[in-house]
Amino acid sequence: MRSNFRRVPAIDKCFAILELLSQSEAPMGISEISRELDLNKSSVFNAVHTLRDLHVLENQPDGKFAFGTRLYILGNTAGKRSALIQTAHPYLQAINERTKLSAFLGLRSDRQTILIDKADSAYGLKVSSEIGMQMPILAGAGIKVMLSQLHNEEIDEILSRSELKRYTPYSITDMAVYKEEILEVRRQGIAYDKEEYIEGMVAFAVPIKANGRDLQAAIWAVGLKHQVPDTSIPELTEFLKGISEEINHRLH
């Protein structure tokens, strides 16, 4: 027997908005959503911005809205139903087992990286982070490789709203140097973080083309500096780039 309850109209509106966006080929603005759903513009405004604050939606530079990273996190906790996570997870495990480094999968959310999956089984010392964790603005190898997937104009727009923080003595704080670093990542297909975010730690990130140019993802391996001697970097680089190519082939 169906229990008595009072339906919550706001939830109905939110799901109507999400369904509309799922059927749209491009991000949509408040006025478009209001018109398509025949809803009050102020109600749509409040619902959309609440979903944005929850990272269910993301605000695009043109003021329109598209799906955000929270949906991938929810997909992970609901049984790893996400095609991206299902495809990438065995490779995270392979990285972890072969290199003894912690392996992570993340998505770009504006200027931040959000962790959506990981493989970090204990091998003595390990680096661990929780799924759903947000990396600070422009910090680490992951965000470099994600930004490298964007057009130059998009990179410039993001950097124009940013300030580079000195996390360690090795952090890049010159915006021109950081931009050139991103372009070099695009050319080489891999990003390095040699103690730039956390002193004593290194990271290596490769791009994952999850959904054309609409979503930027990356896999990165992280460990203590002494775990990755300079002589091992070329082999590790080729290993990670090979994984990037395999995943991208399977996703497209």
C-alpha positions, 0 to 999 in steps of 0.5 A: 500500500502506498503511504500518504505523503505530501509531494514536494513541488521543488523536487519535481521542478529540479528533476524537470530541469535535470531531465530537460538539460539531459535532452539538450545538446548544449548548456541552457540559460535561466530564460530558456529553461523557464520557457521550455518548462513553462515555469516561473523564472524566479523559481527556475533561478532559485532551483538552478542556483541551488543545484549549482551550489550542490555541484549538480549543475555548473555555471558556464562562462556564458551564464548558461548551465550544464551538468556538474561533477556531483552526478559522477560522485553520486554515480560512483557511490550508487554502484559505480554505474558511470561508464567513465568510472567503470572503464577507468577503475581497472586501470587505476588498479593496474597503476597502483599495483605496478607502480605502488603509487596511489592512483586517482580519477578526477573531473574539472569543476571550473578551476578545481579538481574533484576526485571521483574514484581511486585505487590506493591499496596499502603498499607500506607508505601510501597517499590517500584522499577521499572520493568527493574531495576538491583540490584547491584552485589550480593545484596539482598535476590533474588540473594542468592536464584538464586545462590542457584539453581546453581551447587557448581562449578558454584557458585564458578566461579561467586564468584571468579569474585566478591567482596562483598560490605558493603552496611550496617553494617549488610552486609556479606563481607566474601566470605566463609560466603556468600557461606555458606549462599547460601548453607543454602538457598539451604537447607532451600528453602528460603533466608533472607535479614535482613538489609544487602542491605538497613538498616531498610529493610528486604526481603524474597526470594524463588526460581522459577525454570523457565526453568530447570537449564538454567534460575534462577528466584526468588520471594521476598517480601520486607518491612520495618523492623517494618512490619515484627516482628520476631514472624511472620517470621515462618508463612511468611516463610511457606507461601512463600515456599508454593507459590514457590512450587505451581508456580514450579509445574505449570511451569513444 
